[in-house]
Amino acid sequence: MVIHMNLDREWCRSEFIQHEILREHRPLEEEFNYYIAVSEGNVDYITENLSRHTFVNPNGMGILSENPLQNIRYHFVITVALVTRYCVEKGMEQEKAYGLSDFYIGKMDKCKTVEEIEAVHKAMSLDFCNKMLLLKKKHILSKPIILCMDYIYSHIHNKITVRELAEYLNLSESYLSKLFCKEIGISISEYIMLQRIEQAKNLLCYSDYKVIDIANYLAFSSQSHFIQTFQKYTGLTPKKYRDKNFRNNWENTFIK
């Protein structure tokens, strides 16, 4: 009873101080728009939002701790929790969403500056957003193409042929190739290569694996083939891409 009375007294004092210094929070519409944009895969909106550094802008941010670093940590956890729930409501698999949430909170927990936490927040926002965009696109794809894309995702570290995919789906190679190109807009081989390059970019950014190990891991025929192909798609060699994007404060957890 005494504790309850003390808390009431402290809250009344806190409320009075907030009114005196005219501390206002951001409009709820801004927060809702962010969460809705992520859950709907609106990459353009999220990219623009992140460019304004809204997440770490102290104006209108609630003060959950007098320590600025701890304050941003609390806000990060709240943001990830809400992003996760919005995305689950919009169709993301629950275990996948909570797995992503745990992953990014773990990354944030190792950060030592507000700038590092902002970088994790940016990666988290775009990761959830892009996954929701892909999910949205899948809803208008035929079942064979969805299964084809899932198979490619699960076997990206092996050599994958159109014949292998056609046999898996019990379709002819020509029919599958035409259907895939019609629905996705590119050939199967091009899609597979794009997925390999995306995996390579993640490994170059977030791991310290050697270039030759990444090439072998992603089933390229040789290191030189990997370097040539990577440069074709990104405009940079793997080494230059890593030098430009590597974050040495993030541990090697993408691949174990």
GROMACS elastic network, one bead per residue, 0.5 to 0.9 nm:
[ bonds ]
;  ai    aj funct       b0    kb
    1     4     6  0.50936   500
    1     5     6  0.62622   500
    1     6     6  0.86783   500
    2     5     6  0.51247   500
    2     6     6  0.61956   500
    2     7     6  0.86645   500
    3     6     6  0.50730   500
    3     7     6  0.61923   500
    3     8     6  0.86148   500
    4     7     6  0.51708   500
    4     8     6  0.62110   500
    4     9     6  0.86373   500
    5     8     6  0.50919   500
    5     9     6  0.61893   500
    5    10     6  0.86626   500
    6     9     6  0.50480   500
    6    10     6  0.61578   500
    6    11     6  0.85796   500
    7    10     6  0.50322   500
    7    11     6  0.60541   500
    7    12     6  0.85874   500
    8    11     6  0.51204   500
    8    12     6  0.62357   500
    8    13     6  0.86738   500
    9    12     6  0.52441   500
    9    13     6  0.63350   500
    9    14     6  0.86595   500
   10    13     6  0.51183   500
   10    14     6  0.60803   500
   10    15     6  0.85594   500
   11    15     6  0.59814   500
   11    16     6  0.84665   500
   12    15     6  0.51221   500
   12    16     6  0.61692   500
   12    17     6  0.86994   500
   13    16     6  0.51329   500
   13    17     6  0.62800   500
   13    18     6  0.87184   500
   14    17     6  0.51475   500
   14    18     6  0.62190   500
   14    19     6  0.87019   500
   15    18     6  0.51728   500
   15    19     6  0.63318   500
   15    20     6  0.86827   500
   16    19     6  0.52145   500
   16    20     6  0.62044   500
   16    21     6  0.88596   500
   17    21     6  0.62803   500
   17    22     6  0.83881   500
   17    23     6  0.87348   500
   18    21     6  0.54252   500
   18    22     6  0.59156   500
   18    23     6  0.53904   500
   18    24     6  0.80853   500
   19    23     6  0.66243   500
   19    24     6  0.86358   500
   20    23     6  0.79669   500
   23    59     6  0.89751   500
   23    60     6  0.74022   500
   23    62     6  0.87960   500
   24    27     6  0.88306   500
   24    59     6  0.83522   500
   24    60     6  0.56195   500
   24    61     6  0.82189   500
   24    62     6  0.82940   500
   25    28     6  0.83213   500
   25    59     6  0.78352   500
   25    61     6  0.58846   500
   25    62     6  0.62626   500
   26    29     6  0.83343   500
   26    30     6  0.70464   500
   26    31     6  0.78808   500
   26    59     6  0.77628   500
   26    61     6  0.67152   500
   26    62     6  0.85617   500
   27    30     6  0.56854   500
   27    31     6  0.72744   500
   27    60     6  0.83688   500
   28    31     6  0.52837   500
   28    32     6  0.61711   500
   28    33     6  0.85229   500
   29    32     6  0.50579   500
   29    33     6  0.59125   500
   29    34     6  0.85564   500
   30    33     6  0.52035   500
   30    34     6  0.63788   500
   30    35     6  0.89064   500
   31    34     6  0.52001   500
   31    35     6  0.63990   500
   31    36     6  0.86200   500
   32    35     6  0.51994   500
   32    36     6  0.59646   500
   32    37     6  0.83607   500
   33    36     6  0.51430   500
   33    37     6  0.59154   500
   33    38     6  0.86014   500
   34    37     6  0.51371   500
   34    38     6  0.63038   500
   34    39     6  0.87010   500
   34    45     6  0.80106   500
   34    46     6  0.69679   500
   34    49     6  0.78273   500
   34    83     6  0.89016   500
   35    38     6  0.52527   500
   35    39     6  0.62236   500
   35    40     6  0.86066   500
   35    79     6  0.85575   500
   35    82     6  0.73227   500
   35    83     6  0.58252   500
   35    86     6  0.66961   500
   35    87     6  0.85312   500
   36    39     6  0.51292   500
   36    40     6  0.60396   500
   36    41     6  0.85445   500
   36    42     6  0.84163   500
   36    83     6  0.85797   500
   36    86     6  0.72133   500
   36    87     6  0.86455   500
   37    40     6  0.51690   500
   37    41     6  0.61068   500
   37    43     6  0.75627   500
   37    44     6  0.89655   500
   37    45     6  0.66219   500
   37    46     6  0.66430   500
   37   129     6  0.75959   500
   38    41     6  0.52189   500
   38    42     6  0.60539   500
   38    43     6  0.74155   500
   38    45     6  0.85563   500
   38    46     6  0.68322   500
   38    83     6  0.71964   500
   38    86     6  0.82408   500
   38    87     6  0.75586   500
   38   125     6  0.68298   500
   38   126     6  0.77554   500
   38   128     6  0.65553   500
   38   130     6  0.81835   500
   38   132     6  0.73059   500
   38   133     6  0.87210   500
   39    42     6  0.77548   500
   39    83     6  0.72396   500
   39    84     6  0.86429   500
   39    86     6  0.58509   500
   39    88     6  0.83493   500
   39    89     6  0.84018   500
   39    90     6  0.63331   500
   39    91     6  0.88683   500
   39    92     6  0.88481   500
   39   128     6  0.75201   500
   39   129     6  0.63047   500
   39   132     6  0.59892   500
   39   133     6  0.82622   500
   40    43     6  0.87274   500
   40    87     6  0.80120   500
   40    90     6  0.75016   500
   40   129     6  0.71752   500
   40   132     6  0.61517   500
   40   133     6  0.65982   500
   40   136     6  0.75422   500
   41    44     6  0.88454   500
   41    46     6  0.86916   500
   41   126     6  0.88275   500
   41   128     6  0.78881   500
   41   130     6  0.58139   500
   41   131     6  0.72605   500
   41   134     6  0.77403   500
   41   135     6  0.84739   500
   41   136     6  0.74383   500
   42    45     6  0.56463   500
   42    46     6  0.64682   500
   42    47     6  0.87549   500
   42   129     6  0.66804   500
   42   130     6  0.81828   500
   42   132     6  0.86062   500
   42   133     6  0.71493   500
   43    46     6  0.51629   500
   43    47     6  0.59485   500
   43    48     6  0.85274   500
   43   126     6  0.71122   500
   43   129     6  0.62440   500
   43   130     6  0.68496   500
   43   133     6  0.79071   500
   44    47     6  0.51870   500
   44    48     6  0.62191   500
   44    49     6  0.85756   500
   45    48     6  0.52289   500
   45    49     6  0.60974   500
   45    50     6  0.86448   500
   46    50     6  0.60624   500
   46    51     6  0.85142   500
   46   125     6  0.73900   500
   46   126     6  0.72251   500
   46   129     6  0.78333   500
   47    50     6  0.51917   500
   47    51     6  0.61885   500
   47    52     6  0.89286   500
   47   122     6  0.86877   500
   47   125     6  0.89533   500
   47   126     6  0.76911   500
   48    51     6  0.50850   500
   48    52     6  0.66792   500
   49    52     6  0.54778   500
   49    53     6  0.69793   500
   49    54     6  0.64672   500
   49    55     6  0.86282   500
   50    53     6  0.51686   500
   50    54     6  0.63939   500
   50    55     6  0.74971   500
   50   121     6  0.89531   500
   50   122     6  0.65926   500
   50   125     6  0.86419   500
   51    54     6  0.78718   500
   52    55     6  0.84768   500
   52    57     6  0.86388   500
   53    56     6  0.58859   500
   53    57     6  0.62769   500
   53   118     6  0.81097   500
   54    57     6  0.51164   500
   54    58     6  0.85584   500
   55    58     6  0.83134   500
   55    61     6  0.84466   500
   55    72     6  0.85713   500
   55    75     6  0.85362   500
   55    76     6  0.85690   500
   55   118     6  0.72500   500
   55   121     6  0.80379   500
   56    59     6  0.88402   500
   56    61     6  0.81590   500
   56    72     6  0.72273   500
   56   114     6  0.76913   500
   56   115     6  0.85252   500
   56   118     6  0.68597   500
   57    60     6  0.77767   500
   57    61     6  0.70723   500
   58    61     6  0.51203   500
   58    62     6  0.81440   500
   58    63     6  0.88419   500
   59    62     6  0.87215   500
   61    75     6  0.87242   500
   62    65     6  0.89042   500
   62    71     6  0.84555   500
   62    75     6  0.83956   500
   63    66     6  0.67923   500
   63    68     6  0.85793   500
   63    71     6  0.64432   500
   63    72     6  0.89600   500
   64    67     6  0.86659   500
   64    70     6  0.81011   500
   64    71     6  0.53748   500
   64    72     6  0.84222   500
   64    74     6  0.69275   500
   64    75     6  0.79227   500
   65    68     6  0.69067   500
   65    69     6  0.84971   500
   65    70     6  0.61171   500
   65    72     6  0.85108   500
   65    74     6  0.81358   500
   66    69     6  0.88310   500
   66    70     6  0.78051   500
   66    71     6  0.68762   500
   67    70     6  0.52943   500
   67    71     6  0.59418   500
   67    72     6  0.87295   500
   68    72     6  0.63010   500
   68    73     6  0.86611   500
   68   114     6  0.78786   500
   69    72     6  0.53508   500
   69    73     6  0.63239   500
   69    74     6  0.88925   500
   69   112     6  0.79764   500
   69   113     6  0.66097   500
   69   114     6  0.58114   500
   69   117     6  0.88172   500
   70    74     6  0.63482   500
   70    75     6  0.87334   500
   71    74     6  0.53209   500
   71    75     6  0.64182   500
   71    76     6  0.87260   500
   72    76     6  0.60438   500
   72    77     6  0.87133   500
   72   114     6  0.69368   500
   72   117     6  0.77134   500
   72   118     6  0.87437   500
   73    76     6  0.50804   500
   73    77     6  0.64253   500
   73    78     6  0.87899   500
   73   105     6  0.89949   500
   73   108     6  0.73897   500
   73   109     6  0.77106   500
   73   114     6  0.84501   500
   73   117     6  0.75373   500
   74    77     6  0.53009   500
   74    78     6  0.63739   500
   74    79     6  0.86719   500
   75    78     6  0.51113   500
   75    79     6  0.60471   500
   75    80     6  0.86285   500
   76    79     6  0.50589   500
   76    80     6  0.61518   500
   76    81     6  0.85148   500
   76   105     6  0.77874   500
   76   108     6  0.79414   500
   76   117     6  0.79392   500
   76   118     6  0.87706   500
   76   121     6  0.71083   500
   77    80     6  0.52671   500
   77    81     6  0.60994   500
   77    82     6  0.86937   500
   77   101     6  0.87210   500
   77   105     6  0.65854   500
   77   108     6  0.87938   500
   78    81     6  0.51448   500
   78    82     6  0.62993   500
   78    83     6  0.86105   500
   79    82     6  0.53008   500
   79    83     6  0.60646   500
   79    84     6  0.85056   500
   79   121     6  0.88302   500
   80    83     6  0.50121   500
   80    84     6  0.59632   500
   80    85     6  0.86104   500
   80   101     6  0.60474   500
   80   102     6  0.89535   500
   80   104     6  0.80182   500
   80   105     6  0.76697   500
   80   121     6  0.84914   500
   80   124     6  0.79741   500
   80   125     6  0.84985   500
   81    84     6  0.52213   500
   81    85     6  0.64239   500
   81    86     6  0.87832   500
   81    98     6  0.86236   500
   81   101     6  0.69825   500
   82    85     6  0.51444   500
   82    86     6  0.60883   500
   82    87     6  0.85073   500
   83    86     6  0.51817   500
   83    87     6  0.61066   500
   83    88     6  0.86012   500
   83    97     6  0.89300   500
   83   101     6  0.85708   500
   83   125     6  0.82019   500
   83   128     6  0.79046   500
   84    87     6  0.52607   500
   84    88     6  0.61921   500
   84    89     6  0.86360   500
   84    92     6  0.87543   500
   84    94     6  0.84584   500
   84    97     6  0.56316   500
   84    98     6  0.66041   500
   84   100     6  0.81564   500
   84   101     6  0.65543   500
   84   128     6  0.82393   500
   85    88     6  0.51014   500
   85    89     6  0.61355   500
   85    90     6  0.86321   500
   85    94     6  0.86211   500
   85    97     6  0.80270   500
   85    98     6  0.87372   500
   86    89     6  0.51692   500
   86    90     6  0.63638   500
   86    91     6  0.89500   500
   87    91     6  0.63901   500
   87    92     6  0.55676   500
   87    93     6  0.85919   500
   87    94     6  0.86743   500
   87    97     6  0.72676   500
   87   128     6  0.77595   500
   87   129     6  0.87600   500
   87   132     6  0.71882   500
   88    91     6  0.51792   500
   88    93     6  0.62864   500
   88    94     6  0.56904   500
   88    97     6  0.66559   500
   88    98     6  0.89434   500
   89    92     6  0.72553   500
   89    94     6  0.89408   500
   90   132     6  0.81925   500
   91    94     6  0.83488   500
   91   132     6  0.82108   500
   91   135     6  0.77671   500
   91   136     6  0.87946   500
   92    95     6  0.86469   500
   92    96     6  0.71901   500
   92    97     6  0.64486   500
   92   131     6  0.83136   500
   92   132     6  0.70494   500
   92   135     6  0.74136   500
   93    96     6  0.53025   500
   93    97     6  0.61826   500
   93    98     6  0.87307   500
   94    97     6  0.51289   500
   94    98     6  0.61705   500
   94    99     6  0.83960   500
   95    98     6  0.52176   500
   95    99     6  0.58754   500
   95   100     6  0.85251   500
   96    99     6  0.50063   500
   96   100     6  0.61972   500
   96   101     6  0.86030   500
   97   100     6  0.51891   500
   97   101     6  0.62169   500
   97   102     6  0.87673   500
   97   128     6  0.82544   500
   98   102     6  0.61481   500
   98   103     6  0.84584   500
   99   102     6  0.52300   500
   99   103     6  0.61103   500
   99   104     6  0.87547   500
  100   104     6  0.62263   500
  100   105     6  0.85353   500
  100   124     6  0.82259   500
  100   127     6  0.88723   500
  100   128     6  0.81029   500
  101   104     6  0.54622   500
  101   105     6  0.61448   500
  101   106     6  0.85120   500
  101   124     6  0.84362   500
  102   105     6  0.52107   500
  102   106     6  0.60297   500
  102   107     6  0.86304   500
  103   106     6  0.52171   500
  103   107     6  0.63774   500
  103   108     6  0.88120   500
  104   108     6  0.60983   500
  104   109     6  0.84889   500
  104   120     6  0.70315   500
  104   121     6  0.80727   500
  104   123     6  0.86438   500
  104   124     6  0.64815   500
  105   109     6  0.60719   500
  105   110     6  0.88880   500
  105   120     6  0.88421   500
  106   109     6  0.50993   500
  106   110     6  0.68171   500
  107   110     6  0.55367   500
  107   111     6  0.69386   500
  107   117     6  0.84926   500
  107   120     6  0.70704   500
  107   250     6  0.69869   500
  107   251     6  0.82318   500
  108   111     6  0.52495   500
  108   112     6  0.86567   500
  108   116     6  0.78559   500
  108   117     6  0.56537   500
  108   118     6  0.89053   500
  108   120     6  0.63171   500
  108   121     6  0.81050   500
  109   112     6  0.82473   500
  109   117     6  0.85258   500
  110   117     6  0.89333   500
  110   249     6  0.80610   500
  110   250     6  0.79545   500
  111   114     6  0.78798   500
  111   115     6  0.87096   500
  111   116     6  0.56885   500
  111   117     6  0.59681   500
  111   120     6  0.86525   500
  111   249     6  0.73345   500
  111   250     6  0.82814   500
  112   115     6  0.85431   500
  112   116     6  0.68255   500
  112   117     6  0.78413   500
  112   249     6  0.89569   500
  113   116     6  0.52754   500
  113   117     6  0.64946   500
  113   118     6  0.87349   500
  114   117     6  0.51085   500
  114   118     6  0.61565   500
  114   119     6  0.87127   500
  115   118     6  0.50444   500
  115   119     6  0.63360   500
  115   120     6  0.88504   500
  116   119     6  0.50785   500
  116   120     6  0.64559   500
  116   121     6  0.86704   500
  116   249     6  0.81314   500
  117   120     6  0.50866   500
  117   121     6  0.61178   500
  117   122     6  0.86139   500
  118   122     6  0.61586   500
  118   123     6  0.86685   500
  119   122     6  0.51102   500
  119   123     6  0.63178   500
  119   124     6  0.86111   500
  120   123     6  0.50678   500
  120   124     6  0.60011   500
  120   125     6  0.85051   500
  121   124     6  0.50354   500
  121   125     6  0.60245   500
  121   126     6  0.85995   500
  122   125     6  0.52162   500
  122   126     6  0.62469   500
  122   127     6  0.84502   500
  123   126     6  0.53893   500
  123   127     6  0.59401   500
  123   128     6  0.86184   500
  124   127     6  0.51144   500
  124   128     6  0.61715   500
  124   129     6  0.83892   500
  125   128     6  0.54834   500
  125   129     6  0.60186   500
  125   130     6  0.85661   500
  126   130     6  0.58514   500
  126   131     6  0.83469   500
  127   130     6  0.53166   500
  127   131     6  0.61497   500
  127   132     6  0.85972   500
  128   131     6  0.51855   500
  128   132     6  0.61756   500
  128   133     6  0.86537   500
  129   132     6  0.51469   500
  129   133     6  0.62004   500
  129   134     6  0.87220   500
  130   134     6  0.62149   500
  130   135     6  0.85425   500
  131   134     6  0.51278   500
  131   135     6  0.61838   500
  131   136     6  0.85919   500
  132   136     6  0.60434   500
  132   137     6  0.86017   500
  133   137     6  0.62732   500
  133   138     6  0.86438   500
  134   137     6  0.50725   500
  134   138     6  0.61718   500
  134   139     6  0.88528   500
  135   138     6  0.50352   500
  135   139     6  0.66017   500
  136   139     6  0.54479   500
  136   140     6  0.75259   500
  137   140     6  0.56827   500
  137   141     6  0.67594   500
  138   141     6  0.50019   500
  138   142     6  0.79665   500
  138   143     6  0.88775   500
  138   145     6  0.86928   500
  138   146     6  0.65037   500
  139   142     6  0.81697   500
  139   146     6  0.89757   500
  140   183     6  0.88364   500
  141   144     6  0.83577   500
  141   145     6  0.64645   500
  141   146     6  0.64812   500
  141   183     6  0.66706   500
  141   184     6  0.84354   500
  142   145     6  0.55359   500
  142   146     6  0.64061   500
  142   147     6  0.88158   500
  142   179     6  0.89843   500
  142   183     6  0.81113   500
  143   146     6  0.51103   500
  143   147     6  0.61558   500
  143   148     6  0.84622   500
  144   147     6  0.51405   500
  144   148     6  0.59839   500
  144   149     6  0.86456   500
  144   169     6  0.67195   500
  144   171     6  0.88890   500
  144   176     6  0.81921   500
  144   179     6  0.88137   500
  144   180     6  0.87588   500
  145   149     6  0.60942   500
  145   150     6  0.84927   500
  145   176     6  0.81940   500
  145   179     6  0.76811   500
  145   180     6  0.62367   500
  145   183     6  0.78633   500
  145   184     6  0.85233   500
  146   149     6  0.51948   500
  146   150     6  0.61795   500
  146   151     6  0.85994   500
  147   150     6  0.50355   500
  147   151     6  0.60783   500
  147   152     6  0.86183   500
  147   169     6  0.77608   500
  148   151     6  0.51336   500
  148   152     6  0.62859   500
  148   153     6  0.86908   500
  148   165     6  0.66664   500
  148   166     6  0.86777   500
  148   168     6  0.84704   500
  148   169     6  0.75317   500
  148   180     6  0.86313   500
  149   152     6  0.50981   500
  149   153     6  0.61825   500
  149   154     6  0.86814   500
  149   191     6  0.89292   500
  149   192     6  0.89141   500
  150   153     6  0.50733   500
  150   154     6  0.62284   500
  150   155     6  0.86581   500
  151   154     6  0.51632   500
  151   155     6  0.61160   500
  151   156     6  0.82752   500
  151   165     6  0.77985   500
  151   168     6  0.87581   500
  152   155     6  0.51822   500
  152   156     6  0.55069   500
  152   160     6  0.74151   500
  152   165     6  0.84356   500
  152   192     6  0.68587   500
  152   195     6  0.83899   500
  153   156     6  0.53881   500
  153   157     6  0.87610   500
  153   192     6  0.86139   500
  153   195     6  0.76850   500
  154   157     6  0.80412   500
  155   158     6  0.55194   500
  155   159     6  0.78583   500
  155   160     6  0.73585   500
  156   159     6  0.73727   500
  156   160     6  0.75068   500
  156   192     6  0.74694   500
  156   195     6  0.74283   500
  156   196     6  0.66539   500
  156   199     6  0.87365   500
  156   218     6  0.66689   500
  156   219     6  0.79586   500
  157   160     6  0.88029   500
  157   196     6  0.80600   500
  157   216     6  0.84617   500
  157   217     6  0.58349   500
  157   219     6  0.56389   500
  158   217     6  0.81452   500
  158   218     6  0.68197   500
  158   219     6  0.54694   500
  158   220     6  0.89940   500
  159   218     6  0.84173   500
  159   219     6  0.58880   500
  159   220     6  0.82128   500
  160   163     6  0.84840   500
  160   164     6  0.66597   500
  160   165     6  0.75223   500
  160   189     6  0.86148   500
  160   192     6  0.80143   500
  161   164     6  0.51491   500
  161   165     6  0.64562   500
  161   166     6  0.86457   500
  161   188     6  0.88070   500
  161   189     6  0.79462   500
  162   165     6  0.50853   500
  162   166     6  0.60030   500
  162   167     6  0.85486   500
  162   173     6  0.62646   500
  162   174     6  0.90000   500
  162   176     6  0.81378   500
  162   177     6  0.75828   500
  162   188     6  0.72132   500
  162   189     6  0.78122   500
  163   166     6  0.50230   500
  163   167     6  0.61066   500
  163   168     6  0.85076   500
  163   172     6  0.81448   500
  163   173     6  0.59139   500
  164   167     6  0.52708   500
  164   168     6  0.61934   500
  164   169     6  0.87481   500
  164   173     6  0.89392   500
  165   168     6  0.50155   500
  165   169     6  0.62415   500
  165   170     6  0.83913   500
  165   171     6  0.84438   500
  165   173     6  0.80528   500
  165   176     6  0.83676   500
  166   169     6  0.51734   500
  166   170     6  0.57468   500
  166   172     6  0.57415   500
  166   173     6  0.53262   500
  166   174     6  0.87744   500
  166   175     6  0.86956   500
  166   176     6  0.64828   500
  166   177     6  0.87624   500
  167   171     6  0.63759   500
  167   172     6  0.76545   500
  167   173     6  0.82336   500
  168   171     6  0.79256   500
  169   172     6  0.87054   500
  169   176     6  0.86986   500
  171   174     6  0.84975   500
  171   175     6  0.68328   500
  171   176     6  0.63884   500
  172   175     6  0.53401   500
  172   176     6  0.61957   500
  172   177     6  0.85624   500
  173   176     6  0.52695   500
  173   177     6  0.60528   500
  173   178     6  0.86423   500
  174   177     6  0.51456   500
  174   178     6  0.62034   500
  174   179     6  0.85712   500
  175   178     6  0.52753   500
  175   179     6  0.60706   500
  175   180     6  0.84960   500
  176   179     6  0.51108   500
  176   180     6  0.59286   500
  176   181     6  0.84706   500
  176   188     6  0.89074   500
  177   180     6  0.52407   500
  177   181     6  0.61598   500
  177   182     6  0.85356   500
  177   187     6  0.68410   500
  177   188     6  0.66392   500
  178   181     6  0.52533   500
  178   182     6  0.60616   500
  178   183     6  0.87103   500
  178   187     6  0.82589   500
  179   182     6  0.50737   500
  179   183     6  0.62142   500
  179   184     6  0.84054   500
  180   183     6  0.53516   500
  180   184     6  0.57267   500
  180   185     6  0.74184   500
  180   186     6  0.74330   500
  180   187     6  0.67376   500
  180   188     6  0.66364   500
  181   184     6  0.53609   500
  181   187     6  0.50949   500
  181   188     6  0.71398   500
  182   185     6  0.56063   500
  182   186     6  0.77672   500
  182   187     6  0.88691   500
  183   186     6  0.83954   500
  184   187     6  0.78915   500
  184   188     6  0.88274   500
  184   191     6  0.85303   500
  186   189     6  0.83554   500
  186   190     6  0.63209   500
  186   191     6  0.65265   500
  187   190     6  0.52115   500
  187   191     6  0.62414   500
  187   192     6  0.87079   500
  188   191     6  0.50794   500
  188   192     6  0.61793   500
  188   193     6  0.86384   500
  189   192     6  0.51291   500
  189   193     6  0.62286   500
  189   194     6  0.86885   500
  190   193     6  0.51274   500
  190   194     6  0.62252   500
  190   195     6  0.87256   500
  191   194     6  0.51094   500
  191   195     6  0.63141   500
  191   196     6  0.87443   500
  192   195     6  0.51614   500
  192   196     6  0.63287   500
  192   197     6  0.87470   500
  193   196     6  0.50394   500
  193   197     6  0.62089   500
  193   198     6  0.86743   500
  193   229     6  0.87322   500
  194   197     6  0.50850   500
  194   198     6  0.62466   500
  194   199     6  0.86956   500
  194   233     6  0.80834   500
  195   198     6  0.51272   500
  195   199     6  0.62913   500
  195   200     6  0.85969   500
  196   199     6  0.51037   500
  196   200     6  0.60945   500
  196   201     6  0.86413   500
  196   218     6  0.63070   500
  196   219     6  0.86839   500
  197   201     6  0.61252   500
  197   202     6  0.87001   500
  197   218     6  0.87865   500
  197   229     6  0.83589   500
  197   230     6  0.64326   500
  197   233     6  0.76587   500
  197   234     6  0.85753   500
  198   201     6  0.51079   500
  198   202     6  0.64317   500
  198   203     6  0.87783   500
  199   202     6  0.52224   500
  199   203     6  0.63180   500
  199   204     6  0.86831   500
  199   218     6  0.79385   500
  200   203     6  0.50893   500
  200   204     6  0.60857   500
  200   205     6  0.85316   500
  200   214     6  0.67094   500
  200   215     6  0.80815   500
  200   218     6  0.75862   500
  200   230     6  0.82760   500
  200   238     6  0.84192   500
  201   204     6  0.51315   500
  201   205     6  0.61038   500
  201   206     6  0.85277   500
  201   230     6  0.88896   500
  201   238     6  0.81094   500
  201   241     6  0.78603   500
  201   242     6  0.81017   500
  202   205     6  0.51133   500
  202   206     6  0.58711   500
  202   207     6  0.77592   500
  202   254     6  0.77113   500
  203   206     6  0.53389   500
  203   207     6  0.51149   500
  203   208     6  0.76286   500
  203   209     6  0.72278   500
  203   214     6  0.73001   500
  203   242     6  0.89584   500
  203   252     6  0.85864   500
  203   254     6  0.71481   500
  203   255     6  0.77568   500
  204   207     6  0.58833   500
  204   208     6  0.70195   500
  204   209     6  0.74066   500
  204   210     6  0.86036   500
  204   211     6  0.80133   500
  204   214     6  0.82585   500
  204   238     6  0.71645   500
  204   239     6  0.81605   500
  204   241     6  0.73465   500
  204   242     6  0.52062   500
  204   243     6  0.88601   500
  204   245     6  0.79304   500
  204   246     6  0.67643   500
  205   208     6  0.82192   500
  205   241     6  0.80303   500
  205   242     6  0.57625   500
  205   243     6  0.86640   500
  205   244     6  0.87332   500
  205   245     6  0.55842   500
  205   247     6  0.63934   500
  205   248     6  0.87042   500
  206   242     6  0.89515   500
  206   245     6  0.87677   500
  206   246     6  0.63340   500
  206   247     6  0.64884   500
  206   248     6  0.77356   500
  206   250     6  0.64715   500
  206   251     6  0.69773   500
  206   252     6  0.58714   500
  206   253     6  0.75960   500
  206   254     6  0.68801   500
  207   210     6  0.88797   500
  207   246     6  0.81469   500
  207   247     6  0.88484   500
  207   248     6  0.86480   500
  207   250     6  0.82787   500
  207   251     6  0.70986   500
  207   253     6  0.73815   500
  207   254     6  0.71811   500
  207   255     6  0.77721   500
  208   211     6  0.89834   500
  208   246     6  0.88795   500
  208   248     6  0.89203   500
  208   252     6  0.69584   500
  209   212     6  0.82548   500
  209   213     6  0.62550   500
  209   214     6  0.65608   500
  209   252     6  0.88076   500
  210   213     6  0.52202   500
  210   214     6  0.64286   500
  210   215     6  0.87328   500
  211   214     6  0.51500   500
  211   215     6  0.61901   500
  211   216     6  0.87228   500
  211   223     6  0.72228   500
  211   226     6  0.85891   500
  211   227     6  0.83674   500
  211   238     6  0.70482   500
  211   239     6  0.76872   500
  212   216     6  0.62449   500
  212   217     6  0.85286   500
  212   222     6  0.78378   500
  212   223     6  0.52737   500
  212   224     6  0.87603   500
  212   226     6  0.84285   500
  213   216     6  0.51490   500
  213   217     6  0.59705   500
  213   218     6  0.85905   500
  213   223     6  0.84793   500
  214   218     6  0.61377   500
  214   219     6  0.86030   500
  214   220     6  0.87284   500
  214   223     6  0.85777   500
  214   226     6  0.86791   500
  215   218     6  0.54032   500
  215   219     6  0.63604   500
  215   220     6  0.52905   500
  215   221     6  0.78060   500
  215   222     6  0.67039   500
  215   223     6  0.56071   500
  215   224     6  0.87812   500
  215   225     6  0.83491   500
  215   226     6  0.57108   500
  215   227     6  0.82961   500
  216   219     6  0.51138   500
  216   220     6  0.58556   500
  216   221     6  0.75270   500
  216   222     6  0.72383   500
  216   223     6  0.75979   500
  216   226     6  0.89143   500
  217   220     6  0.77800   500
  218   226     6  0.89594   500
  219   222     6  0.84201   500
  220   223     6  0.71946   500
  220   225     6  0.66487   500
  220   226     6  0.58530   500
  221   224     6  0.84454   500
  221   225     6  0.64063   500
  221   226     6  0.76078   500
  222   225     6  0.51732   500
  222   226     6  0.63521   500
  222   227     6  0.87748   500
  223   226     6  0.50777   500
  223   227     6  0.62125   500
  223   228     6  0.86142   500
  224   227     6  0.50887   500
  224   228     6  0.60726   500
  224   229     6  0.84819   500
  225   228     6  0.51766   500
  225   229     6  0.60312   500
  225   230     6  0.84071   500
  226   229     6  0.51860   500
  226   230     6  0.58753   500
  226   231     6  0.84441   500
  226   238     6  0.85518   500
  227   230     6  0.51738   500
  227   231     6  0.61110   500
  227   232     6  0.85572   500
  227   236     6  0.89083   500
  227   237     6  0.59718   500
  227   238     6  0.62490   500
  227   239     6  0.88913   500
  228   231     6  0.53322   500
  228   232     6  0.62547   500
  228   233     6  0.89826   500
  228   237     6  0.75878   500
  229   232     6  0.50039   500
  229   233     6  0.64793   500
  229   234     6  0.87004   500
  229   237     6  0.89771   500
  230   233     6  0.53872   500
  230   234     6  0.60400   500
  230   235     6  0.76500   500
  230   236     6  0.71833   500
  230   237     6  0.64404   500
  230   238     6  0.66393   500
  231   234     6  0.52145   500
  231   238     6  0.72380   500
  232   235     6  0.57823   500
  232   236     6  0.77808   500
  232   237     6  0.87063   500
  233   236     6  0.81949   500
  234   237     6  0.78794   500
  234   241     6  0.83454   500
  235   241     6  0.88972   500
  236   239     6  0.79340   500
  236   240     6  0.59146   500
  236   241     6  0.57635   500
  237   240     6  0.52746   500
  237   241     6  0.61077   500
  237   242     6  0.86061   500
  238   241     6  0.50461   500
  238   242     6  0.61156   500
  238   243     6  0.85835   500
  239   242     6  0.51602   500
  239   243     6  0.61281   500
  239   244     6  0.86088   500
  240   243     6  0.50158   500
  240   244     6  0.61511   500
  240   245     6  0.86145   500
  241   244     6  0.52077   500
  241   245     6  0.61010   500
  241   246     6  0.79916   500
  242   245     6  0.51661   500
  242   246     6  0.50865   500
  242   247     6  0.88990   500
  243   246     6  0.59553   500
  246   250     6  0.88677   500
  247   250     6  0.58668   500
  247   251     6  0.87455   500
  248   251     6  0.73157   500
  250   253     6  0.81794   500
  251   254     6  0.85185   500
  252   255     6  0.68941   500
  252   256     6  0.78259   500
  253   256     6  0.63592   500
